[in-house]
Amino acid sequence: MNRVRAGDGSRSRGVDVKSGCDSTAPPLIVHVIFRLAMGGLENGLVNLINRMPRDRYRHAIVSLTDVTEFQQRITRDDVTIVALHKRPGHDLGVYRRAWRALRRLRPAIVHTRNFPTLEFLAVSACAGSARRIHGEHGREIYDLDGHNRTYNAFRKVMSLLVHRYVTVSRDLAEWLVKIVGVPGPRVTQIYNGVDTIRFHPRRDRGVPGSPPGFFPPEALVIGTVGRMQVVKDQVTLVRAFAHILKTVPEARQILRLIIVGEGPLYEESLQILRAEQCEQFAWLPGARSDIPALLNALDVFVLPSLAEGVSNTILEAMASGLPVIATAVGGNVELIEDGRTGFLVPAADPVGMANAIRRYLDDRELAPRQGAEARKKAESDFSLAAMVTNYLALYDGLLAEKGRRVENRCSTMSGVSNDVRPVRNL
């Protein structure tokens, strides 16, 4: 049972917020995110917390806005959750609430993620947090290529407060170094991991709530999962689907589309389907929690994003034995082997995406063949165990560096010289 603490909206899952200052307990990491809700970044965070050994680190999550039922995905009962309820626009009070929460928690490490949390590094420094990490997980719609001078100038200033950066893709790591100007030794790249037990191959059309008769015997079902926001660009997938049904009349008998998620593009997608007279061949069930079952209903996964870091949904689809059609943006090109585990297509190109989908219509053996290769790659290259090990090394190294700094100061005072060089991660 969660207990609510008054004053800053904090929620404690079976542990008092003040336990952050217990010197006998494992070090506490405070993860600062914009909102604790269903999403790729949040899913990766939950996977990390659930699988990190309890005797190594404790965890708390500070959500700048609110907390949804997604928190139930956290299986550990010792995770403190704090909701700051930031109002839209400039909410000066959120800085005070964040400072008070961090002062009570007394973390050993504060780990912020993505641009909306960047300014809270200053709050963390003022609250006396020892070590600070900033993670880059992808770009927002207002800065798709990462070249906005104003944002990057702010990132450069805030980099003075960051001890280490971590990115989920090589693309983001190179951008931090070459465009933002972060020194290479301070940047570490760690791929997300995927639960290959929860997500596994099993073609099964029996999805609860699906429209009656939606899956004909010879159906080729394509689909995607994600927040229906502009940066995810599900509209391009809808237009590609409609284009195929218009240009290949026989496809209406077998091609089906599933889009899982909710957001601003939901109604627009429905309107396009209605205008193209193909709404009956598509299913948009909104947000769902049974993602493994929905992926098992697909034959091909499609990710039409305009920008990506490393997509958890791509990894989940690969683990489910699905080939993936993805736009050639961000970390997508690091996950998909074009022609072997799926296809890469240009962003915002419905015709190009439609041509890739048609390859699976023309060769019905292609999807299972590429899907088997995708599963092998998920198992070999993107395990949860590897992700957890790499984050443990990052956190351990950061705290060890703090200890070395203390030793250096003591040695300098006694006239002893120490030669400590940073490890080059990039």
N, C-alpha and C positions, 0 to 999 in steps of 0.2 A: 504494500500500500504506500503510495507516494505521500509525503508530508510537505505541505506548503509553508514556506517561511515568509513572514510578512516583510515588506519593505522593498525588496528587489525582485520579487516574483520567482525566487529560487524554488526548485523542487528537489528533494533529496530522496533517492531510491534506497531507503533503508540505511542511510548513513548521515550523520550530522555534518552540516557544511563546515563546521569548525574543525573537523577531523583533518583538514588539509595541513594543519600545523603540527601534527603528531610526528615527532622526530623518529619514532620507532617504526612507523609505517613506511611502505615503499614510496618513492617520490611520486608526487602528484603532477599530472599533466592536465592543464586546462585547454580544451579545444574550443576556439571561438569561431562560430559560424553565423551566417545571417539568419537561418531558420531551420529548425529541426523538423523536416518534413520529407516526404518521399522525393528522392533525387539521387543522381549518381554520386555526387560528392558525399552526401549524407550516408548513402549506402556503404560507401567505402570506409567512412569513419566508423560506422557501427560494426562492420566486419573486423576492423582493426581492434576495436575495444573488446569485442567478444572473444577474440582469439589470442590476445596478448596475455601472457602468464600473470596471474594475480600477484605473485610474489616479486614481480619486477617493477610494475608501475600501477598506480591508481589513476582514475580518470574522472574528469568533470567536463560537462559541456555547457558553454555559455551561448545561448541563442539570443542574438540581438533583438529579434522580434518575438515570435511565439514558438510553442511546442505543440506538435500534433500527435495523433495516435501512433505515428511512426516510431515514437520512443519505445513502444512495446517490443520493437525488434531487438532492443538491448537485452541480452540474457543475463548479464551480470547484475547482481543486486547491490553493488557497492558504488554505483556511478551517480554522482551528484549532477542534477540538471537545473540550470538557471535560465529563466526566461526574463529578458529585460524589457520586453513590450515596447520597443522603439516605435514611435509614431512616424508616419510618412513625413518626408522633408527633414528640416533641421529640428532635431529634438535634443536640446542641450542637456536635459535631465538624464539622458541615457548614459552620458559620460560619468556622471556622479554615481549612477547605479552600478555601472561596470566597475568603477574604482572600488566601491564598497564591497562588491562581490569578490574581487580579486584580493582585497586586503583580508577578507575573512578566510578565503580558500588557501592563501599562501602557497601557490604552486611552485614547483621547482622549474617547470617549463610551461610557457604559454605558446600555443600553436594556433595561429590565425590562418584562415583560408580564404583566398580570393579577395578581389579589390574592395568589396563592401566592408570587410573587417580590418583593412589595412591601417586606418587611423587609430584603431584601438591598440595598436602597438605602443603608441604614446601613453595611453591610459595605463597599459601594462607596466611600462617603465616607471611611471609616476607611482604606481602601487608597489614598486619594489620587486617585481618578478625577476628572478635570477637570469633565466635563459629564454630567448625568444626565437621562434621559428615561424616563417611565413610560407604557406603552401600555395602554389598556383595550380589550379585544377582545370582551367579552361577560360575562355574569354566571353565577355558579355556582348549583347547585341549593339551596345553603344561604342564598342571598340573591337570589332571583329578581327582586325589584323594586328592589333597591339601597337599601333604607331601613333596613337593620339598623344601629342606633345604635352598637353596639360596633365593628363593622367600619368605619363611616364616621368614627368618632372616631379610629381608628387611621390611616385614610387621611388625615385632616386633619393629624395629627401628622407623618406621613411626607411630607406635601406640602412641609414645610420643606426637604426634601432634594432636591426635584424642580425642575429648571430649566424643563422643558417637559413637557407632557402631549400625547399623541396618541391619538385615538379613531378607530374605524373607522366610526362612525355619528354622525349629529346627535343621536340619542336619548342616546347615551352622553356626548357633549360637554355637552349641556344638563344632564344629571344631575350631572356633575362640578361644574358651576358653581352650579346651583341647590340641590342637595342636599348635596354634600360641601363646597362652599364654596371651590372653587379659583378664583382670579381668572381672568376670561375671557381676558385677553391671554396667559395661559400655556397655553391649550388650543388645539390645532390638530386639525381633523378631516380625515382622509384615507381615502377609500374603498379597499378592496381592489381589485386588478385581476385579470383573468382572461386566461388564454392562449387567445385565440380561434383560434389555429392548431391547438394540441393538442386543443382542444374545439371541434368543428364539427358541423354537422348532417349526419347520414347514418343513416337508419333501417336497421338491420341486426340481425336476430334471431340471427345466427350467433355466439353467445357460447360460448366453450369452457367445458365443464363443466355447461352447462344441462341440466335433466332432459329426457330424450327425449320429444318430443311436447308440450313445455310451451307452445309458441307456436302456437295454432291460426291458420289463415289470416286470420281477421278479428279477431284479438286486439286488445284495448285493454290495454296493459301500463302499470301505474302502479308507481312505486317511489321509493325514497329511498336515500341514502348517508350514513353517519355512524356515529360511536361509539354503541353501543347502551346509553346511559346515561339515567338518569331525566330529565335536563334536555332530552334529545332526544326523549323520549316517543314512540318508535316504537309503543308499545302502543296509543296512540290511533289510529294509522293501521291497525293490525291489526284493531281493533274496528270501525272504519269499513268496512273491506273485508268483514269478516264480516257486518256489517249489510246491505250491499248484496246480497250473495249470498243472504241470508235473505229479504229483502223484494222482490228482483227475481230470481226464479228463472232467467229466461233469461240473466242475467249470468254464470251459471256456465259458459256455453258460450264466452264471449269475454274476461271480465275476469281479468287475472292480476296478481299482486303480486310484486315483487322488493325485498328489503331487504338492502342490502349493509352489513356491519359486524359487529363482535363486541362483547361487553360483557355487563353484568348483565341486560339486558332480552332477551337472545337466547333463553334457555330459556323465559322467561315468554311471549314472543311465540309460540314453538312450541306451548306448552301451550294457548294461546287458540285457535290455528288447529286443533289437534286436537279440542279441546272443541266447536268450532263445525263440525267435520267439513268443513273446507275447506283442510286442509293440502296436498292435492294441487294446489291452484290457486296456491300460493305457493312461492317459492324464496328461501331464506335462505342464501346461499353463504359467509357469514362475511366476514372481511377479504379484500379483493382489491386488486391493484395496477393492474388494467386498467380503471380507472374510465371513461375515454373510451368504450371499447367497451360497457361496461354501460349507460352513459347512452344510447348509440345504440340500445340494445334497448328503450328506454322510449318511450312516447307522452306521458306526463304525469309530471312530477316532483312529489313531495309532501314538504314539510318540516313535521313536526308539533311542532316544538320548543316548550317552555314559555318559553324566553328565548333571545335571539340578539343578537349584535352585528351584524356584516354577514357573512352566511353565504357562504363560498367555494363550497359545493356549489350554492347557488342560482345564483350567477354562472356556474358550470360548466354547470349545466343550461340556463340561458338561452343561453350560447354554443353549446350543442349543439342549439339550436333547439327547446327544450321549453317548453311552458307550465308554470307553477309554481303549485301550490296551497300556500300557506304560512299559518301562524298569524300573526295580526296582533299580533306582539310585537317589541319592539326595532327593529333596523334592517330587518326584513322589509318594513315598510310603506314604506321608502325605496327598495326594490328593485323591488317588484311593483306594477304599475299594475293595480288591480283591474278585471277585465272586459276588459282589453286584452292583458296579458301573462300572465294567470293570475287566480287568485282568492285573496282574503284571508279567513280563517275564524277564529273564536274558538279559543283554545287549549283543550286538554283537552275537546274537544267532538266525539265520534265521529260523531254524527248530522249535525252541521253540515258536517263534513268529507266524510261520505258524500254529502250533497246536492250538494256541489261536484263530486265525482267523477262523479256521475250526469249532470251537464250534458254531460260529454264522451261518455258513453254515448248520450245522447239526440241529440247533434249531432256526428257523426263528423268534420265539417269544422272544428269549433271548435279542436281541438288543433293541427293544422298551421297554422291561421290565427294563433292566439295565439303559437305557437312561432316563427313568422317575425318577429313583432313583438318577441319576447323577444331573439332573435338581434340585431336591429338595435339594441336598447337596450344590450346587452352591448358591442357594437362601438363605440357612440358615447359611452357614459357610464362604462364600467368597463374601460378598456384598461390593460394592464400598463405601457405607456409613461408614462401619466399618473401612475400610482401611484409609479413610480420617480422621476419628475421631482419630485413633491411631497415624497418622503422626502429626496431630495438637497437640496431647498430648506430643509427642516427642519434637517438635519444641518449644512449650510453656515451657516445663520443662527445656530445655536447656537454654533458655533466662532467665527464672526465676532463674536458678542456677547462671547465671552470675550476676544477681542482688544481690543474696545472698552473693556471693563472695565479691562484693563491700561493702555490709553492714558489712560483717565480718571484712574486713580490717579497716573500720571506727570504728567498735566497739573495735577491738583489740587496736587501737591507743588510745581509751578513757578508756581502762582498763576493758571493758565489754566482757565477754566470750559468744560465741555462739556455740551451739552443732548442727552441720548440718551433717546428715548421708545420704549417697547415697541410692536411692531406688534400691532394688535388682530386676532386670528384668529377670534374668535367674536363 
